[in-house]
Amino acid sequence: GSTSSTSGGSGKAPYWVRLVRSGNTFTAYKSSNGTTWTTVSTHTISMNANTYIGLAVTSRRDGTLNTSRFDNVSATP
């Protein structure tokens, strides 16, 4: 497989993220209020029609736990 990454810049918690897939094109968005969205990046990745998704977080520090809350999560065909 392949990977793609883009730095979204800095943000102060809480921060909202949105990932939208249209065909093989993925667009990432960020928001400081959950209402006004800014495009972070768009990438085209060849994929099958069916894809598994998941949510993950990290503290980015050894020995430090991260506490996160996911809400308003949806996945639609």
C-alpha positions in Angstrom: 0.0 0.0 0.0 0.9 3.6 0.0 0.7 6.4 2.6 0.1 10.1 2.4 0.6 12.8 5.1 0.2 16.5 5.4 0.9 18.7 8.5 -2.3 20.3 9.6 -0.5 23.0 11.6 -1.0 23.6 15.3 -4.3 23.8 17.1 -5.4 24.2 20.7 -7.8 21.5 22.1 -10.6 21.0 21.6 -10.2 20.7 17.8 -12.5 19.1 15.3 -11.4 17.1 12.3 -13.4 15.9 9.3 -12.3 13.4 6.5 -14.5 13.3 3.4 -14.1 10.6 0.7 -15.5 11.1 -2.8 -14.5 8.2 -4.9 -10.8 7.9 -4.4 -10.3 11.5 -3.4 -10.0 12.3 0.3 -10.2 15.8 1.7 -9.2 16.6 5.3 -10.7 19.6 7.1 -10.1 21.1 10.6 -12.2 23.4 12.7 -11.7 25.2 16.0 -15.5 25.5 16.6 -17.1 22.5 14.7 -18.9 25.0 12.5 -16.4 26.8 10.3 -14.2 24.3 8.4 -10.8 24.9 6.7 -9.4 22.5 4.1 -6.1 21.0 5.3 -5.3 18.8 2.2 -6.8 16.7 -0.6 -5.2 13.5 -1.8 -6.3 10.9 -4.4 -5.6 7.3 -3.3 -6.5 4.2 -5.3 -8.7 2.1 -3.1 -11.4 -0.6 -3.3 -15.0 0.5 -3.0 -15.2 -1.0 0.5 -12.8 0.2 3.1 -12.4 -0.3 6.9 -12.2 2.8 9.0 -11.1 3.5 12.6 -10.3 6.2 15.0 -7.0 6.6 16.9 -5.2 9.1 19.1 -1.8 9.6 20.5 -0.2 11.8 23.2 3.1 11.8 21.1 5.0 11.4 24.4 6.3 8.2 25.9 4.6 7.4 29.2 1.9 10.0 28.7 -1.7 8.9 28.2 -4.1 10.8 25.9 -7.7 11.4 26.8 -10.0 12.1 23.8 -13.7 12.1 23.1 -15.2 11.2 19.8 -18.7 12.5 19.1 -20.9 13.1 16.0 -19.0 10.3 14.2 -20.7 9.0 11.1 -19.8 6.9 8.1 -22.1 6.9 5.1 -21.7 5.1 1.7 
